[in-house]
Amino acid sequence: MIKILKYSFFDLARSRWSYVYFAFYLLLGFVLLFLNNSISKAVITLMNIIVVLSPMIGTIFGIMYHYSAREFTELLLAQPIRRRTIFLGQYLGIASSLSLSLVLGLGIPFLIYGVSQSAEFWNFALLLITGTFLTFIFVGLAINIALANENRIKGFSYAILTWLFLAVMYDGIFMILLMTFRDYPLDKFALISSMLNPIDLSRVLILLKLDIAALLGYTGAIFQKFFGSGLGTVLSFGALFIWTLVPALNLLRLANKKDF
């Protein structure tokens, strides 16, 4: 599996789009630090970008790589190699490559600016960790969709719709339900609903750590009220880990059943 992981990692790392992705975050980090002149403000701005952009890039790269490498995958399947080794190696290689672009792209400008000696270091580290989680989650979801759909157009459509639903539509539906049933106790509903969306969960996790009451919103305030900052963070990380694990396990299940 290590060889397949390394091949997928370096194959994607050599892609010009990986360099564009890395350069985007590198430039974004320098620009935000130059304009804000404050690491705290830059972290808050980056949060709004990463929780939407990282899932989108993970979705697009995951499904594109699977379809473009289909012939190579079929060649590997003809060898005496276990299916789970092939697909797990590809999944980890893609997600690791994208995560490295994110971490290095933002890490370099912030390290130059002196984030390692700042009080905001752990907040910035949390931002990178949640971005990495989202990358692994949505790469896994994209490969699941690709394995379930032979037709590339359908696969791309379902993948983009999945990202669009979780990044945009979910919040709108959630707010409509809160307004419709505002006369009822909605604490548990809001808590469960936030866990069912990794993007919202990541946003709440970062806001809890930053402890910015004005930006917490309804679900963040519930996390703060019932769990406090420490327990809320642990609970959020646990939910993100489950969101990462379930698509990976289902990917292996689909790969074992799929007739290539």
Order of alpha helices (4+ residues) and beta strands (2+ residues): alpha-alpha-alpha-alpha-alpha-alpha-alpha-alpha-alpha-alpha-alpha
